[in-house]
Structures are given as C-alpha cells and as structure tokens.
Amino acid sequence: MSETQSAGKSARKGAEAEEKQGFFARLALFFRQIFAELKKVQRPTQAELWDIFVTVIVFVALIMLFVGILDAAFSRIVFWVFG
C-alpha cells in the first residue's frame, strides 16, 4: 500500500472518530479550544491601550471635521444652485 492510500485511510478514520463524538463532547472540545486560544492572546499594557485610545479618538475627530467641511461645502453649493 502506498503512503497516500494509508494517509487517506487514517484521515478517514480520524473523520469517523470525530463523527462518532456526541454533541456535548464536540461542544466541550469547542470550548476547550476557545479557552486554549484565549490563553495565547497577548493583551496590551495600560500605556499601549491609552495610546490606541488616543489615536482612535483623534482619527474620529479628524474624520468628523472632514465630513463636516464637506457637508457645509455641499450645502452651500446646493443653496447656490437651487436658490
């Protein structure tokens, strides 16, 4: 038997084993995997978090200013065109 045939059979056996698991076993596995991934997450320090917060606030303020200027310009154009 070639390696690809044996690999295919072992993959099918793994899939069959997963299919044989019950609903609650799969659900428990799902949550175990979630918590394992959450343990790997690197959370920002307070200084990094503050920098990110300030960056977002400044960016939003600049976008608001830009949209406000566009709104004022377009409203003047509309009033000029349509009286």
Secondary structure, 3 states (H helix, E strand, C coil): CCHHHHHHHHHHHHHHHHHHCCHHHHHHHHHHHHHHHHHHCCCCCHHHHHHHHHHHHHHHHHHHHHHHHHHHHHHHHHHHHHC
